[in-house]
Structures are given as structure tokens and as C-alpha cells.
Amino acid sequence: LAQVQMLLPVELAASKGIELVYMNTKGMSDPVQTLRALTDDAGFDDVFVYAAVPSVVEMADELLAEDGCLNFFAGPTDKNFKVPFNFYNVHYNSTHVVGTSGGSTDDMKEAIALSATGQLQPSFMVTHIGGLDAVPETVLNLPDIPGGKKLIYNGVTMPLTAIADFAEKGKTDPLFKELARLGEKTHGIWNEQAEKYLLAQFGVDIGEAAQ
């Protein structure tokens, strides 16, 4: 949570007219009421659930406002995953559920356009970097590899490596030492300078010299 607050500070959100609140509900005696208090007990129009944990889903249900939508983003692996849901609110308050972890073609086009203009930062999602040779093992073991997105570069020969491990590996490998140094500029987030440097080390034509 501290990392997210550093990357996406509340001041940045405020500059765009958005009130952003970070809250860790761990240890709270009544997290539902604490969160609903942010809305004067009206509840939230949209609640996203990113983990298939029964208690989390139940809490999300309790946080919904009238006509609120619970987006069950996290697909469970248990075919019998079941959680109680307030159907009184479904009938009288029009609460509803959708289960999605993706978008339409138009959504993807919009995301690309927003990324191109810097309004979205997809690099925040990248936690591992690897070369084309790392693909087979990565695909076979993906369920057991923690973190976010795995970014693969064809033209690069490199085992899949967590960005968080660059500094440690850099103690014996100059490639990772420099990648770690470049990553410090963006608080451990993969960036353009690190990408250019990596590609240049493997002779990949990037159209310009690595800075």
C-alpha cells in the first residue's frame, strides 16, 4: 500500500479533480461501517473484488449503494466457490454482480490511446522481466510465479527475473546492477531507460542509442 501511495499520491488525484483515499482495513473492528462512512453511509456505486476470498466478497456486498455493481474480477479456481449474497438488496436496491477480467476491443483501443498519451501507466503492472528463452518455463509455472505482469523481450536472452531482485543479482552481474540503478529513478518501476539499456546490451535495434 505504501508503494502505491508513492506512485499514485492523493495530490496527483486531487489535481485531476478526484478524491483518492487509501485505507488498510486490517485490524479494524468494523471495516464496512468505516468505509461506508466515506460516502455518508450511501455505499459505493462500484466495488471491485480482486481476491476470491469469501469474507472479502461478503464485505463488498455490504458496501454496495443503490444500483451498485460488484465486479468480481478475481476468477476462483474452486468450481464450488459460493458466498452468501444479499438478495433483498438485489430486489429492492437493484444491486448486481458482474464477473470480468478483461474488456472489449474498443476498451483495449482506448487503453492503448490513454497509455500513448501518458494518462495510463501500464508499467506499474510489470513485476518481472525476461528474454524469449524464458517463455516456456514461465508459461508452465505461471500459476506459481507471484507478482504482476511478466514482460518478455524477443531478441533478449535472460531468465525471468523479478525487478525486485535486480539489486541483489547486481552484486555479481553488471547487467542487473545497471538495471537496478535505472529502476531506482522510478521507485522500482520498469521504465523506458531501463528498457533501452537492456535491448542495447543484446544488440537489439531500438532506432536510437540507449541513454
C-alpha positions, 0 to 999 in steps of 0.5 A: 500500500505504501508503494502505491501511495508513492506512485499514485499520491492523493495530490496527483488525484486531487489535481485531476479533480478526484478524491483518492483515499487509501485505507488498510482495513486490517485490524479494524473492528468494523471495516464496512461501517468505516468505509461506508462512512466515506460516502455518508453511509450511501455505499459505493456505486462500484466495488471491485473484488480482486481476491476470491476470498469469501469474507472479502466478497461478503464485505463488498456486498455490504458496501454496495449503494443503490444500483451498485455493481460488484465486479468480481474480477478475481476468477476462483479456481474452486468450481464450488466457490459460493458466498452468501449474497444479499438478495433483498438488496438485489430486489429492492436496491437493484444491486448486481454482480458482474464477473470480468477480467478483461474488456472489449476491443474498443476498451483495449483501443482506448487503453492503448490511446490513454497509455500513448498519451501518458494518462495510463501507466501500464508499467506499474503492472510489470513485476518481472522481466525476461528474454524469449528463452524464458517463455516456456518455463514461465508459461508452465509455472505461471500459476506459481510465479507471484507478482504482476505482469511478466514482460518478455523481450524477443531478441533478449536472452535472460531468465525471468527475473523479478525487478525486485531482485535486480539489486541483489543479482547486481552484486555479481552481474553488471547487467542487473546492477545497471538495471537496478540503478535505472529502476531506482529513478522510478521507485522500482518501476520498469521504465523506458531507460531501463528498457533501452539499456537492456535491448542495447546490451543484446544488440537489439535495434531500438532506432536510437542509442540507449541513454 
